[in-house]
């Protein structure tokens, strides 16, 4: 009896070890599906593509600005509603007059502080009339987009102009749709805890009345 | 049993006769089966290895990057090219651009202008052949309340329809390429080091995956390949380099290298090129005409976790009058529901 047991037990153990080595049901870590990233999320095109030429399209035709404005004199500028160019919404802060930027007689140019024309292709000089610090930063490179090379001596460098990001009639940078956030599959869905203005030290008015935090 | 053990032992019998009882046999057998099972279970993943998972003799005998001769490097680059061809069926151009003389790279990020659109995150993933699943991203964009830098309560899962949200500001965090890098100090095998141009790089063939550097980094800039990186067909960037964006194997660390394969040949990093707001600035800080030199000289600069003494080469800076978001903030405006 003892002899038989001492034979089949090691054989059973070895067989069981073999089954485990073959691993018929291996554990495979679950992987989340890759996040679908839209093509616009990696597109380096600037947010605006200004035409770059003084032209106006209406009813399928494209005109140069001076085609009309050389003949039709512009009336003195008042706060009246526009009858032409009604699609333009001027929301540029205190700057509510067309001729602050557009030249009064040569409509295919901008106007500088002395009434002289600024070429159409050089809008930063126009914007710099009021936005001095930003113009200075743009010239030095700390404001605005740069593409290409980090050193103009090592390759072509493209400095983007003001109007490639800002609409001159509505200058603040437009809000954009954010690209997908990090995948939190491993930790389960995460609820972003938005405590609202309670954590904002700038908005003391929105704080509920409570004791000052002790820490 | 106790009485039996006290009986005098007959001469000729061994002092401790083997325990042949049923109980003793089952106890030893149990231990044996547990040990065998554990051994078998431990070895069984080896059966799932594909031939290309096993290191070749050439892999095994490869020297540390810093000890390679130019001929060794050429062989290593050719080997990587072959590995990528076999594994991903893509022809890539493997380079090893050397650091440029008189160049120290520095990054500037204008937190007055960043709107948190996360385009940098995905441009980086595409450029650097990062794993899509499990997901690895070098850049993390933190959303915080305006007026405070409270990293602990920041949120990087924000998913509003549009950014920036009112009363929030955004702070992208990535590798700071520290001048005093804690990640380099802790590496037990010297698989990571600082290059002469300031970039902290990893030799993926030398890394043993101990993740000490991940624990040492105060910016959470290092990522670990827990699984075989998944790169979708046709999405591999063919311009790869040894120290930066070549496809990584499972079980090694990786990190942002300021797109070394681009920046060392004069191009700007991918995250900067895609930024729609122009918040990101990059250049040679030793060049007095560079953008980053101007920023460090004239702008108000913030260093994240300056107190830990890592001396980052990544600087956050501000504009004089703050940002011009489309919606001006003010206490009278109702809260945005998002």
Contacts between the chains, C-beta under 8 A, distances in Angstrom:
chain1	res1	chain2	res2	distance
A	2	B	20	6.9
A	5	B	25	7.3
A	6	B	25	7.5
A	9	B	25	7.3
A	9	B	29	5.6
A	10	B	29	7.9
A	13	B	29	6.5
A	13	B	32	6.0
A	13	B	33	4.8
A	13	B	36	6.2
A	14	B	36	7.4
A	16	B	33	6.2
A	16	B	36	7.3
A	16	B	37	6.8
A	17	B	33	7.5
A	17	B	36	3.9
A	17	B	37	6.3
A	17	B	39	7.4
A	17	B	40	4.9
A	18	B	40	7.4
A	20	B	36	7.7
A	20	B	37	5.1
A	20	B	40	3.8
A	20	B	41	5.4
A	20	B	44	6.8
A	21	B	40	4.0
A	21	B	43	6.3
A	21	B	44	5.7
A	21	B	47	7.8
A	22	B	44	7.5
A	22	B	47	7.8
A	23	B	40	7.9
A	23	B	41	7.3
A	23	B	44	3.8
A	23	B	47	6.8
A	26	B	44	7.0
A	26	B	45	7.7
A	26	B	48	6.7
A	29	B	226	7.9
A	29	B	227	6.5
A	31	B	133	5.2
A	31	B	134	6.1
A	31	B	227	6.7
A	31	B	230	7.4
A	32	B	133	5.8
A	32	B	134	7.3
A	32	B	135	7.3
A	33	B	133	6.6
A	34	B	132	3.7
A	34	B	133	4.2
A	34	B	135	7.2
A	34	B	230	6.6
A	34	B	232	6.9
A	35	B	132	7.2
A	35	B	135	6.6
A	37	B	122	5.0
A	37	B	125	7.5
A	41	B	118	7.2
A	41	B	119	5.5
A	41	B	122	4.4
A	41	B	123	7.7
A	42	B	119	6.9
A	42	B	122	5.2
A	42	B	123	4.8
A	42	B	126	5.2
A	42	B	274	6.2
A	43	B	274	7.3
A	44	B	123	7.4
A	44	B	273	4.8
A	44	B	274	4.6
A	46	B	276	7.0
A	47	B	276	5.2
A	133	B	319	7.9
A	133	B	320	5.5
A	133	B	321	7.5
A	134	B	319	7.7
A	137	B	319	7.2
A	140	B	291	6.9
A	140	B	294	4.3
A	140	B	298	7.4
A	141	B	281	6.8
A	141	B	290	7.7
A	141	B	291	3.3
A	141	B	294	6.2
A	142	B	108	7.2
A	142	B	110	7.1
A	142	B	281	6.4
A	142	B	291	6.1
A	142	B	294	5.8
A	142	B	295	4.9
A	142	B	298	7.5
A	142	B	299	6.1
A	142	B	317	7.3
A	143	B	110	7.5
A	143	B	113	7.7
A	143	B	278	6.8
A	143	B	319	7.3
A	144	B	278	4.8
A	145	B	275	7.1
A	145	B	276	7.7
A	145	B	277	7.7
A	145	B	278	3.7
A	146	B	268	6.9
A	146	B	272	7.6
A	146	B	278	7.1
A	146	B	281	7.6
A	146	B	291	7.1
A	147	B	268	6.8
A	147	B	273	5.6
A	148	B	267	7.2
A	148	B	268	6.7
A	149	B	266	4.7
A	149	B	267	5.9
A	149	B	268	6.6
A	150	B	263	6.7
A	150	B	266	6.9
A	150	B	267	7.4
A	150	B	268	5.1
A	150	B	282	5.3
A	150	B	283	4.6
A	150	B	284	7.0
A	150	B	290	7.5
A	150	B	291	7.9
A	151	B	266	6.2
A	151	B	283	6.8
A	151	B	284	6.5
A	151	B	287	6.9
A	151	B	290	7.1
A	154	B	266	3.4
A	155	B	266	4.4
A	155	B	267	6.7
A	160	B	278	6.8
A	165	B	276	7.3
A	165	B	277	7.0
A	165	B	278	6.8
A	171	B	324	7.3
A	172	B	324	5.0
A	172	B	325	6.4
A	172	B	326	4.3
A	173	B	113	7.7
A	173	B	115	6.8
A	173	B	277	6.1
A	173	B	324	6.8
A	173	B	325	7.3
A	173	B	326	6.7
A	174	B	326	6.1
A	175	B	115	7.2
A	175	B	162	4.0
A	175	B	163	6.3
A	175	B	164	6.6
A	175	B	325	7.7
A	175	B	326	5.4
A	175	B	327	7.9
A	176	B	115	6.4
A	176	B	117	4.6
A	176	B	162	6.5
A	176	B	163	6.2
A	176	B	276	6.7
A	177	B	117	7.5
A	177	B	161	6.7
A	177	B	162	5.9
A	177	B	163	7.7
A	178	B	116	6.3
A	178	B	117	5.2
A	178	B	118	5.1
A	178	B	158	7.2
A	178	B	159	7.1
A	178	B	160	6.9
A	178	B	162	7.6
A	178	B	163	4.6
A	179	B	117	6.4
A	179	B	118	4.0
A	179	B	119	5.7
A	179	B	121	6.5
A	179	B	122	5.2
A	180	B	118	7.4
A	180	B	122	7.8
A	181	B	118	6.8
A	181	B	156	6.7
A	181	B	157	5.1
A	181	B	158	6.7
A	181	B	159	5.7
A	182	B	135	6.7
A	182	B	137	6.1
A	182	B	140	7.1
A	182	B	156	6.2
A	182	B	157	6.7
A	183	B	133	7.9
A	183	B	135	4.4
A	184	B	157	6.4
A	185	B	135	8.0
A	186	B	134	7.4
A	190	B	157	4.9
A	192	B	155	4.5
A	192	B	157	4.9
A	192	B	158	5.7
A	192	B	159	7.5
A	193	B	153	7.8
A	193	B	155	7.0
A	194	B	155	7.3
A	195	B	153	7.5
A	196	B	335	6.3
A	197	B	145	7.9
A	197	B	167	6.6
A	197	B	335	7.0
A	199	B	145	4.7
A	199	B	148	7.1
A	199	B	150	6.9
A	199	B	153	6.2
A	200	B	145	4.3
A	200	B	146	6.2
A	200	B	147	5.8
A	200	B	148	7.3
A	200	B	167	5.7
A	201	B	145	7.7
A	201	B	147	4.6
A	201	B	148	5.6
A	202	B	146	5.7
A	202	B	147	3.8
A	202	B	167	7.8
A	202	B	329	7.8
A	203	B	147	8.0
A	203	B	167	6.9
A	203	B	331	5.8
A	205	B	331	4.8
A	206	B	331	6.8
